[in-house]
Amino acid sequence: MPSLIGLSRFCRLRKIAKHRLVALSLIFASASASLAFIDTALAATDTTAIAAVEKLQVKGKAPKTGYERSLFSDGWGDIGSCDARNFILRRDLKSVTLRDSCKVDTGTLKDPYTGKIIRFKYGVGTSSSVQIDHVVALSDAWQKGAQQLSVAKRYAFYNDPLNLLAVDGPTNAIKGDSDASAWLPPNKGYRCPYIARQVAVKLKYKIWVIEAEKAAMKRVLSACPSQKLPIR
């Protein structure tokens, strides 16, 4: 007869597995991706970002108490037959070569944050030159509503291609968990698409903004009133 501890562990693992399945279905629906890895980064709705900003809830920032990255995901989830990191590398890099059916070996990134060209090469000491950024940072989201999301929703948020970009590693480190009021891409030509993506993510997952953040978003988008919201 199984012990009570064993039954408890089994029930807990079954619950986690159920959350993962729900989250993966959300990711698949969001990605709408095939194994051909069509570039979906430019897909957009007919909704303008500057109009969508007004739909964001404005509140104060909650304490960071209890935040842990693992509360979103304990590593990259899978999208199709590939993990989310390599899915995004294949989406965002050009001239990609593979180590196997999934893992990117080499490629070229035109970094959206700086505008510079980065030659990516898989390996210790080289892979970190290109990082996968959560456009809406996990810590920022935690303090603005994500702690109220279900386990499945947080997992989906972590692995959603809508919230992921391949970018210059050092620049991503500088950004940290900053919102739009504290950090914008040095490449001014990418600020409108960047803010539009943040707005889309925050609306999708019901993450709120603070007053200064909303003001910063509106300042950027006022220069590009026709900028559309991306959908994936």
N, C-alpha and C positions, 0 to 999 in steps of 0.2 A: 504493500500500500504506500503511495507517495506521501511524503511528509508534508506538513502544513507549509513549511518554508519552501519546499519544492513547488507546491501548488501556487504559492504566492508569486514565486519567480516566473512560473509559466504564464500566469495571468498577466503579469506586468509586461513580459516580452510580447505576448499576443496583442496587448493594447498598443505597444509601441509600433508593432508591425502594421496594425490597422491604421494608425496615424500616418505611417509612411506611405501606405497604399493610397490613402486619400490625397496626401500631398503630391505624390507622383502624378495622379490624375489631373491635379490642378496645373502642375508644371507642363504636362503634355498639352493640355488645352491652351496654355499660354504660349508655348513655343510654336505649336502648329508646325513642327519641323519634320522633315523627311530625312532618310539616310543620305540624301543627296546634299544635305547641309546648304540649302539655298540661303543666300544672304538675306536675312529678315530684318536687319538693323534699321533699314530705311522705311519699313512699313509704318504707315501712319493712319490715324483716323481723320475724319473731316472736322473734328473739334479743334479749335485753336487753343494753344496753351494759355494765352493771356485770358481767355474767357474761362478756362478750366480752373485757373488759380482761385477764382472767386468761390469755387465750390469746396475749397479746402477749409477745414475747421481750424480756427485760431484759438490756441490755448497756451498756457504756460508749460514750460518743460518740467516733467516729473523727475524725481530723483533717479540716479543711476543705480540705486540700491538693488542688488540681486542680479545685475546683468552678468551674463556669461555667454560667450560666443556659442558654446555647446547647447544653449537653450534654443537656438535656431536650428543648428545642424551639427553633427559630429564629423563634418567633412563634406566634400562635394557629393551631391546626389547624382543620379544617373538621368540622362535625357536620351531616350532611345537606347542605343547600344554603347553610349559613351558617357563618361562623367561630365559634369557641367563645365569644369575648367577647360577640358579639351574641346568640348562642344563650342564654347565661346572663342577659343583660339582658332578653331576651324572657320567660324563665322567671320571673325574680324581681321584675321591675317590674310595676306595674299601669298601666292606662290608657295603654298604649304606642301611640305613633305611629311610622311608619317613613319613612325617607328613600327607600328602595327596597324590594325584596323581602326584604331581610335587615337592613340597618343601622337601628338604633334611633335615632330623632330626639329624642323626648321620652318621659317616663314618670315614674312616682312610685314611689319605693322607701321602704318602711318598713324602715329599716336594722336588721338583726338585732343588730349589735354595740352600738349606742347606743340603739335604740328610737325615734330621731327620724325625721321624715319629710323626705325629700330629693327635690326636684324636679329631675329629670335633664334636661339639654339638651345635645344633641350640639354640639361646637364647641371651638375653641381657648379654653382658660381655663375651660371649663365641664364638659367630659367627665370630667375628673379628679375631680370631686366624688363620682362613683361609680366605684369600682375593682372589678376581679374578683380576689378573694383566693384564693390557694391555701391552703385550710384547714390542711393540713399543708404548711408552707413548703418550698420546693425545697431551700434550704440545710440545713434541719433533716433532710429526707429523705436528702440526700447523705451526711450524717455518720452516718446510722443505717441504712445498707443500700442506698440507691438507687444508689450508685456500682457496686454489684455487679449491678444489673439490666441487661438487654439494652437496646440503643438503642431498640427498639420499645416495651419496657415503660416506659422513662423518658418517651418521647414520649406514650404513653397516660396516664401519671401526670399530665403537665403539662396535658393537655386533657380529662381525665375530669370530667364534671359532678358526680360524687360529691365531688370535691375542690375544687369551685369555688363561690363565693358572690359575689353583688353586694353590696358593702358601702360604708360611708362611707370616702372616700379618706383623709382625715387620720388616722382611727383605724387604718386598715390600715397606714399608714406607721409608726405608733407600734408596732404589733404586730411588724413586721419579720419576722425568721425565728424568733421565740420559740416554744418549745413550751409545753405546759400548765403547766409548773412556773414559767414566767417571765411568762406573760401569759394573761389570760382576758378575755372581752368585758365592758366596763363594764356592759352590760345583763345583770343577774344572771338575769333570766328566760330568757335564751337560752343560758346556760352549759351546761345539760344537753344540748340538741340539738347544740351546738358540739362538746362533748367526744365525744358519740356519733358524730358525723361523723368526727372525727379517728381514733377507734378503728376505724371501718369502713374508712377509707382505709389505715391502717397494717396492718390485717389483710389487706386485698386485695392490697397490694403487698409484704407481708412486710418492712415497715419496723419496726425495733425501737424501744423506749423506754428511757430511763434511769430509774433508781430514783425520783428526785424527780418525774419526769414521771408515772410510773405512780401514785405516791402522790397527786399532785394530781388526776389523773383519777378516782381512787377517792373522794376527798373530795367532788368535785362530784357524781358519780353516786350517792353514798350518799343524797343528798337527793331523788333521783328514780329509785328502783330499778326502776320499770316502763318507763323510757325505752328505746325500741327503737332498734336500729341502722338507719340509712337504707340503702337499696340503690342509690340513684342521685341 
